[in-house]
Amino acid sequence: MITVMEKWFLRPNMNRWGLEIMQQMDELVGPAAHVNPGWAGHARFYQSRSAPSELLMVYPWRTLPEHRDLATTEEPLLADIYHQYCSARRKILYFDELPVEVEHGQL
């Protein structure tokens, strides 16, 4: 299992439309992602307070190869969104979770 973080870069004049843009993007690529064997859970979306043109989409995925294959097929579908709303293409980052103990002996 991996965690995928997609960083999106909106044009500054599009900052206030982050929710609508991400909803539009999800409607384009979400259906294929949800039936992909690598799908492992829904995404969560975040907008930076210090740089509102930066958005994060974070979600679990089963394997890196499955996600890379999917991401390649998504790019043509995202061309209009990039063109209309973004200053750059999304940047996809992959993370492995660290099993840090956080209970500290509390009851």
ROSERO-669309 format. One record per residue: residue in one letter; x, y negated, z negated of N, C-alpha, C, O in turn. Coordinates in steps of 0.001 Angstrom, whole numbers, plus 500000, padded with zeros to 6 digits. Example, Ala and Ser with C-alpha at 12.3 -4.5 7.8 and 13.67 -1.06 7.14 Angstrom:
BEGIN
resn_n.east_n.north_n.up_ca.east_ca.north_ca.up_c.east_c.north_c.up_o.east_o.north_o.up
a_513190_505690_492200_512300_504500_492200_513200_503300_492200_514236_503319_491535 $
s_512850_502250_492920_513670_501060_492860_512900_499970_492130_513409_498862_491961 $
This chain:
BEGIN
resn_n.east_n.north_n.up_ca.east_ca.north_ca.up_c.east_c.north_c.up_o.east_o.north_o.up
m_500847_501175_500000_500000_500000_500000_500893_498761_500000_501883_498692_499272 $
i_500522_497783_500833_501246_496514_500887_500251_495370_500669_499038_495548_500778 $
t_500786_494218_500365_499979_493000_500324_500412_492135_501490_501598_491867_501680 $
v_499432_491704_502265_499687_490851_503421_499305_489426_503043_498230_489183_502494 $
m_500202_488484_503346_499907_487069_503163_500084_486384_504506_501173_486361_505079 $
e_498993_485830_504985_499047_485055_506223_499038_483584_505839_498146_483128_505124 $
k_500023_482849_506310_500076_481414_506064_499610_480714_507339_500163_480925_508418 $
w_498599_479891_507193_498010_479155_508308_498356_477684_508178_498442_477150_507072 $
f_498553_477031_509321_498998_475641_509352_497993_474806_510150_498036_474781_511380 $
l_497104_474136_509453_496123_473291_510125_496738_471958_510506_497689_471497_509875 $
r_496195_471348_511535_496561_469965_511823_496052_469109_510666_494994_469402_510108 $
p_496781_468060_510296_496363_467249_509142_494926_466729_509234_494249_466615_508212 $
n_494460_466416_510425_493090_465908_510551_492040_467011_510412_490843_466730_510473 $
m_492468_468255_510227_491550_469386_510071_491476_469886_508624_490759_470846_508342 $
n_492207_469248_507709_492296_469718_506321_490941_469986_505686_490756_471008_505026 $
r_490003_469089_505878_488714_469236_505191_487832_470315_505798_486765_470615_505262 $
w_488260_470900_506904_487487_471943_507580_488088_473328_507373_487770_474256_508117 $
g_488951_473479_506375_489615_474761_506145_488659_475925_505989_488868_476979_506590 $
l_487618_475757_505197_486653_476838_504985_485988_477247_506292_485900_478435_506602 $
e_485527_476281_507047_484842_476579_508310_485773_477234_509326_485366_478144_510049 $
i_487012_476776_509380_487974_477345_510327_488310_478787_509950_488355_479661_510815 $
m_488544_479035_508666_488842_480403_508234_487631_481319_508421_487797_482500_508724 $
q_486424_480794_508247_485225_481593_508487_485131_481962_509965_484818_483102_510306 $
q_485399_481004_510830_485380_481263_512274_486430_482311_512645_486158_483224_513424 $
m_487632_482170_512081_488695_483133_512350_488283_484525_511882_488482_485506_512598 $
d_487708_484613_510679_487309_485911_510138_486218_486562_510988_486202_487783_511141 $
e_485323_485773_511531_484277_486327_512392_484855_486880_513692_484283_487794_514287 $
l_485979_486333_514133_486638_486834_515350_487396_488134_515118_487262_489080_515893 $
v_488188_488181_514057_489085_489328_513868_488648_490288_512770_489138_491416_512706 $
g_487739_489860_511913_487308_490693_510797_486685_492025_511176_487049_493048_510596 $
p_485754_492052_512134_485112_493332_512463_486103_494430_512864_485968_495567_512413 $
a_487075_494116_513686_488063_495130_514093_488951_495529_512917_489336_496692_512793 $
a_489273_494572_512062_490112_494885_510897_489393_495836_509949_490009_496749_509399 $
h_488106_495628_509757_487357_496440_508791_487195_497894_509218_486997_498760_508366 $
v_487272_498178_510495_487172_499578_510947_488543_500199_511198_488639_501382_511526 $
n_489600_499411_511047_490957_499919_511226_491302_500854_510064_490958_500554_508921 $
p_491979_501992_510332_492336_502914_509250_493241_502300_508181_493322_502823_507070 $
g_493911_501211_508499_494782_500563_507527_494071_499628_506569_494657_499194_505577 $
w_492819_499314_506853_492070_498370_506019_491959_498891_504597_491609_500052_504390 $
a_492255_498043_503609_492239_498490_502211_491504_497523_501291_491546_497693_500072 $
g_490842_496527_501835_490087_495602_500992_489952_494235_501628_490706_493863_502527 $
h_488970_493499_501136_488674_492180_501687_489760_491160_501353_490476_491281_500359 $
a_489855_490159_502213_490820_489076_502030_490273_488026_501071_489066_487903_500864 $
r_491202_487281_500498_490880_486087_499719_491599_484931_500396_492678_485099_500963 $
f_490990_483770_500330_491483_482609_501057_491790_481480_500083_491055_481260_499120 $
y_492892_480761_500343_493337_479691_499456_493790_478493_500284_494351_478653_501369 $
q_493541_477293_499764_494029_476070_500386_494942_475372_499390_494582_475199_498225 $
s_496117_474973_499847_497094_474321_498980_496583_472963_498510_496060_472178_499302 $
r_496738_472693_497219_496382_471370_496693_497440_470331_497069_497109_469174_497330 $
s_498703_470737_497095_499776_469783_497383_500000_469577_498877_500527_468543_499286 $
a_499607_470546_499690_499735_470444_501151_498458_471029_501763_498473_472171_502222 $
p_497347_470270_501781_496046_470808_502176_495969_471367_503594_495005_472054_503935 $
s_496960_471085_504412_496952_471666_505758_497482_473097_505763_497488_473748_506808 $
e_497926_473593_504609_498421_474966_504506_497387_475844_503806_496919_475533_502711 $
l_497050_476935_504460_496084_477886_503932_496748_479244_503793_497636_479589_504572 $
l_496320_480011_502805_496793_481386_502638_495612_482336_502724_494531_482072_502198 $
m_495847_483431_503391_494892_484532_503444_495652_485736_502888_496700_486105_503418 $
v_495129_486351_501819_495842_487416_501108_494949_488644_501033_493782_488554_500651 $
y_495511_489803_501406_494711_491030_501380_495600_492265_501337_496755_492226_501763 $
p_495049_493369_500815_495797_494632_500798_495682_495341_502141_494699_495171_502862 $
w_496698_496139_502469_496690_496943_503695_497420_498246_503389_498290_498287_502520 $
r_497071_499287_504091_497650_500601_503777_499122_500721_504166_499945_501123_503343 $
t_499468_500377_505416_500866_500523_505850_501294_499346_506715_500473_498699_507364 $
l_502578_499088_506710_503146_498027_507533_502955_498290_509026_502526_497381_509736 $
p_503254_499494_509541_503061_499721_510979_501612_499516_511431_501368_498956_512500 $
e_500654_499967_510618_499248_499775_510996_498893_498296_511062_498141_497868_511937 $
h_499437_497522_510136_499116_496095_510157_499787_495390_511326_499173_494542_511974 $
r_501015_495725_511595_501698_495077_512727_500980_495356_514036_500864_494471_514884 $
d_500496_496586_514207_499724_496915_515411_498468_496058_515497_498160_495506_516554 $
l_497746_495946_514392_496526_495147_514380_496832_493679_514661_496152_493046_515469 $
a_497845_493139_514004_498184_491723_514171_498507_491396_515626_498166_490318_516114 $
t_499157_492317_516311_499473_492112_517726_498199_492003_518556_498115_491169_519458 $
t_497217_492834_518261_495960_492787_519027_495130_491549_518679_494295_491124_519478 $
e_495348_490972_517507_494581_489792_517105_495054_488513_517789_494254_487603_518008 $
e_496318_488431_518125_496875_487176_518641_496098_486593_519822_495796_485400_519796 $
p_495756_487370_520858_494984_486772_521959_493622_486233_521504_493140_485237_522044 $
l_493012_486876_520531_491715_486425_520024_491822_485099_519277_490852_484346_519199 $
l_492989_484821_518735_493195_483621_517923_493679_482414_518726_493842_481328_518171 $
a_493909_482593_520013_494483_481523_520838_493682_480227_520757_494268_479154_520614 $
d_492362_480304_520845_491545_479087_520796_491605_478412_519428_491629_477185_519340 $
i_491628_479200_518375_491721_478617_517027_493056_477905_516856_493106_476785_516346 $
y_494135_478551_517281_495441_477889_517218_495402_476562_517981_495852_475531_517481 $
h_494861_476606_519187_494848_475429_520060_494000_474289_519485_494406_473128_519524 $
q_492840_474624_518959_491910_473592_518493_492249_473031_517117_492069_471838_516876 $
y_492738_473877_516214_492810_473471_514813_494192_473506_514169_494388_472904_513113 $
c_495138_474185_514770_496404_474469_514080_497588_473709_514660_497615_473373_515844 $
s_498565_473447_513799_499813_472827_514242_500858_473880_514596_501870_473563_515221 $
a_500621_475130_514201_501525_476249_514501_500736_477548_514355_499648_477567_513780 $
r_501294_478617_514878_500671_479931_514710_500814_480378_513258_501675_479885_512529 $
r_499984_481291_512856_500063_481832_511502_501413_482526_511295_502018_483033_512239 $
k_501861_482538_510062_503075_483264_509690_502628_484402_508786_501963_484169_507777 $
i_502986_485625_509136_502567_486788_508363_503736_487277_507521_504826_487533_508033 $
l_503488_487403_506214_504490_487870_505262_503978_489140_504603_502777_489293_504380 $
y_504894_490047_504291_504527_491324_503676_505198_491447_502315_506376_491125_502157 $
f_504426_491923_501329_504927_492054_499966_504588_493419_499391_503571_494024_499730 $
d_505470_493890_498509_505209_495071_497690_504988_494576_496269_505718_493711_495784 $
e_503983_495124_495607_503686_494720_494235_504715_495307_493274_505132_496456_493423 $
l_505118_494516_492297_506028_494970_491246_505199_495369_490028_504305_494625_489625 $
p_505480_496529_489437_504687_497001_488301_505143_496376_486974_505565_497092_486066 $
v_505061_495075_486863_505481_494366_485654_504476_494635_484536_503267_494520_484735 $
e_504991_494995_483354_504138_495225_482185_503720_493871_481620_504574_493052_481278 $
v_502429_493633_481521_501946_492328_481075_501096_492386_479807_500557_491361_479389 $
e_500965_493544_479192_500106_493682_478007_500758_493148_476738_500055_492582_475901 $
h_502053_493299_476557_502813_492783_475414_502272_493264_474069_502313_492522_473088 $
g_501775_494480_474014_501338_495079_472765_500074_494490_472171_499783_494735_471001 $
q_499323_493731_472927_498081_493149_472413_496988_494201_472370_496971_495130_473177 $
l_496081_494047_471424_494953_494975_471296_493829_494598_472206_492800_495273_472228 $
